[in-house]
Amino acid sequence: MASPDEMDFPPRDMAKEQLGKLLFYDKILSGNKNTSCASCHHPLAGTGDGLSLGVGEGGKGLGIMRDTGSGSDAIAERVPRNAPHLFNLGAREFVRVFHDGRVEQDSSAPSGFNTPAGDAFLMGMDHALAAQAAFPPTSNTEMAGQAGENDVADAAAAGDLQQVWSLLTARVMAIEEYRTLFAAAYPDLQVPENVTFTHIANAIGAFEAAAYRADNSPYDRYLQGDNQAMSKSAAEGLKIFTGKGQCASCHSGKFQTDHDFHALGVPQIGPGKGDGFNGHDDYGREQVTGDANDRYRFRTPTLRNVAVTGPWGHDGAYNTLEAMVRHHLNPEQSLNAYDTAQAVLPSRADLDTQDFIVHNDDTSRFNLANSIEINPVALNDNEIKLLLDYLHALTDPNSLDLRHTAPARVPSGLPLAD
């Protein structure tokens, strides 16, 4: 085992990072100018939002205080999946992003990436994390708004992603301060008109990759030869992680992920992705590959900073790390005994009625249980405690205070908070 080093990450570019920091927090990139990337990936919520399922365009507040909005501006639905954390996703080995891996590097594709945009995807992306940044602004639920509310939302609803990117780029470049920042970050560009959404996404990706790098945990220092860096209980937990617990069969490598997709039978909650029972199920990787063998498979997440990135699961079904660990040890039993009260979902009557439709359907739950790929593992309570101690040792202390990653203002003049 080895700890990550400089070669595992892209080179730094301070001008690009500074530009990306402002864009990451600027609501100018949403259709109704009321949502930023940081609305769902905030440093004070472990680069997520602390909710089981995201509250996108139309919501108010940050983190667990975010609500569903009000009146005609209220959200149309919950975001169907948990807002994933951003820690270390800029590392070179992360070539797939999103829970279903729908954006991934592919040298045979015209853009170098397979994405929902197909051959129409933007050219010149620096890495998968930058490519990921291009898609939330194209989602009516996440950032664009609903059809009829603005021109960005209309283009998103029509599936015209190129138009979405063009409209948003024009908005940004109409602001003089941004024109100056782009000139500093991209000195090879001759005129502002040459800026495309690729430059916006690459700047955001550069910021995320640098600001949310996390590779100085007690575990890292332990690997580097400091035998006192981890507690004795965490060291014992590491032995369980790599041995009896069988965790390392999927959570392997420098970042504790095999970058593959697995069906674990995590309870399905929320509005779903249009699959299965009345369209409220979520078939995961199958939506990307079209292969029924990929049904209910989701990407193995990195475990770096895992203790601060809850709720856990592709849909945030579990509100404690221990509950997520125990699910892995006996997935079918955990699925059938799932307590829906632990889901962190801002209440609204019409949305509440959808949240557990699939989970409460016996046939849907049976099908999910039947897909489970991992076998039960018997650990006693003390072994689970030791395992959790190790998982906590994966937290980089530099990630515990990320206030410096937030700007005091953004060039658009829009408010940072709702």
Secondary structure, 3 states (H helix, E strand, C coil): CCCCCHHHCCCCCHHHHHHHHHHHHCHHHCCCCCCCHHHHCEHHHCCECCCCCCCCCCCECCHHHCECCCHHHCCCCCCCCCCCCCCCCCCCCCCEECCCCCEEECCCCCCCEECCCHHHCCCCCCCHHHHHCCCHHHCHHHHHCCCCCCHHHHHHHCCCHHHHHHHHHHHHHCCHHHHHHHHHHCCCCCCHHHCCHHHHHHHHHHHHHHHCCCCCCHHHHHHCCCCCCCCHHHHHHHHHHHCCCCHHHCCCCCCCCCCCEECCCCCCCCCCCCECHHHCECCECHHHHCCHHHCCEEECCCCCCHHHCCCECCCCCECCHHHHHHHHHCHHHHHHCCCHHHCCCCCCHHHHCCCCCCCCCHHHHHHHHHCCCCCCCCCCHHHHHHHHHHHHCCCCHHHCCCHHHCCCCCCCCCCCCC
